[in-house]
């Protein structure tokens, strides 16, 4: 009979020592009687309730999505008839455009603020599905001149019958088709403009650009690879001589201004003189200031961006100071990164007030910094985190103990480009250009939905 009592008592001792001790005292001397102990398993508190989401910029309606929830994830599947017409192998035009843009999934739960969630689409590939690899430029390479090299490899196996073969490669720069190269078996790979060293970069703005190569099979199936490169043809900011390696960047002397896309579509860094006391001819505000949700991750793909080319003379850790104006508590932060990459130690820079403020503080509690591992040309970028923030100046230095700049800060360093007129154009964000997924499974700049096996109909 004891065996019927002690397991229950043991459970109570583990779950609630005080209550089980009282029970032990009350059961002493029961004279061998069996105690019918009962307990209830209470529902787990803090459950996720009333999960709601909206889908934007996808070819299908929310009703076309099927959401499957497990203990570890929430999976969204897009019905095949949303992507394809009946008995057709090509993605529907209405879906293809959306698949190469950013979609936003907004999740909310009772009592909590809505949050935008970024999800990456992956293509698992399969028999008869071609693969592509950009051989040059590699991710993060610097390119310049009229004879840069842009080429890559394609391969395919299985599929059919008949067994598909490679037919061509399309080369995209910032989402714009720049060249198509038919497949020549004797050559075995593909080139921008048909041969090595045939890419003229002089017509591009200096700064970060997205390169994409899409290979196509005779079946119509495609595969792609995508890299970032830094174009460096013109003048660049140069550090001052001395141990501080000081680089002083003026907001209005940028190399490239790139508009937002996806969730940040319609936003851009906009010249403004409405905030008296800017250092240069004008400052740049992330506009419009319409309280867009904060962009904390994936900002390199969708947030408005300013590029500044710097010819670093020394490697090491560079500490970042930003001069900005935060009109309100929802417009007082930004991101800084290097060569188009998001850097955890220099993102979410905050501490800006409704007045010109120098700050090197991040929301992670560390001083803003990034590492330059190779001397030479690099692209320093600033992205919108919150719309409404106003950017005026940036100081980079290898001196961790450099005092905060005061006033308008030091004079801009040598090599800076000329002030860009306020009518200077905004470059549209790249992306898109054919089907397929990149080397790491990325579709365009940012596809934000999980689409399982959407290539299966294209084999």
Secondary structure, DSSP 8 states (H G I E B T S, - for coil): -HHHHHHHHHHHHHH-HHHHHHHHHHHTT-TT------------SS---S-EEEEES-SS-GGGEEEEE-SS-EEEEE-HHHHB-TT--SB-HHHHHHHTS--EEEEE-TTS--EEE---------TT--EEEEEES-TTEEE-SS-B--EEEEE-----SS---EEEEEEEETTEEEEEEE--TTT-EEEGGGSTT-B--TTS-SEEEEEEEEEEETTS-EEEEEEEEEE--S--EE--SSTT--EEEETTS-SEEE---GGGTT-EEEEE--STT-SSS-EEEEE--S------SSHHHHS-EEEEEEEESS-EEEEEEEEEE-SSTTS--EEEEETTB--TTSSSEE---SS-EEE-EETTSSB-EEEE-S-EEEEEEEEESSTT-EEEEEEEES-TT-----TT-S---TT------TT---B-----SSS---TTS--SS---S--TTTTGGG-
